[in-house]
Amino acid sequence: MTTAVRILVTGGAGFIGSHYVRTLLGPEGAGGVHVTVLDKLTYAGVAANLDAVRGSDRFAFVQGDICDAELVDKLVGRHDQIVHFAAETHVDRSLHAADAFVRTNVHGTQTLLDTALRYRPEVFVHVSTDEVYGSIAKGSWTEDAPLAPNSPYAATKASSDLLALACHRTHGVDVRITRCSNNYGPHHFPEKLIPLFVTNLLDGAEVPLYGDGLDVRDWLHVDDHVRGIELVRTGGRAGEVYHIGGGAELTNRELTRLLLDAVGADASLVRNVEDRKGHDRRYSLDWSKIRDDLEYRPRRGFEEALVETVAWYRDNRPWWEPLKKRAAPLDSPGPGVRA
Ligand code: NAD
């Protein structure tokens, strides 16, 4: 009998981490894995996101902080691999108070890396973002583009990427980094652009569109993102960075139009608000490396998957209503648009 690969997933109660865990333990998952989620359950962590796997004998949940060196030591020592999602993720919050971002994203990641150095897991996948590169007017970034983050969120993610790479280059730990574009899908915390707009529109409320609405993002369905992460976990190379893109580049204005149509709302609900400070104009990843090396392709067509996503929020009001109430309000114009 082969023994299961024990994977420690940090931040597994969040949007992408929980999708990853549900997928891994679901019918399309790798099989032969045991998953432990380590999650602090901050305002963004939702225990119910893991309800579908809670009964599995291949799943365990530990509520705790990735900055807790003693706890992290205990857990990393008992696992073969690490997939690291845990982070403070809302750009707008980082503009108001960056401390929690520095603590979790930088110090927390270094705590995991220090422990990985002691136990040498087979693989450590560090999940990052296209925002580490700043903004690009034309063309797309390749994995060797210089890091030039603008928001405090992006600066902490860039710092953690550099620490992760340093851990590989200095100590030879098998660290692999993924950087993806903007995700969408079910279980996305309703302060981020798509779920915020959809849930506001479902309530007949206005949606706050930053600036001229011409900022450009590439949208990646969370199914495609977790498939890309799995390809990197199982087939990627140590010390390498892999971009995971969605192939659906849109302005926020175009996206808003599609969301209005999908909900059946009209444009009078769009409120133009003052632009976010330091707002990046455009992100664009060249993801030919993961396509050529690991045969990654996004499978979800954007417009169809967006309609499906809107239907999920329409059908799952009990999931998002309490979350909208519990997220601490931001005093910026346009409460919490991340894109
Ligand atoms: P999320 O905010 O939905 O979830 C983050 C999770 O981390 C939550 O469950 C939270 O409780 C947990 N957490 C926070 N601080 C912690 C700590 N100190 N210790 C343990 N757990 C902690 O985030 P997400 O959208 O699922 O993002 C996951 C990862 O993907 C992040 O690293 C993020 O930077 C990256 N990413 C996200 C996107 C996107 O579009 N959502 C895009 C690019 C990269």
Residues whose N, C-alpha, C, O or C-beta is under 5 A from the ligand:
A	BS01	NAD	G11 A13 G14 F15 I16 G17 L38 D39 K40 L41 T42 A44 G45 V46 G64 D65 I66 C67 H84 F85 A86 A87 E88 T89 T104 G108 V127 S128 T129 C180 S181 N182 N183 F189
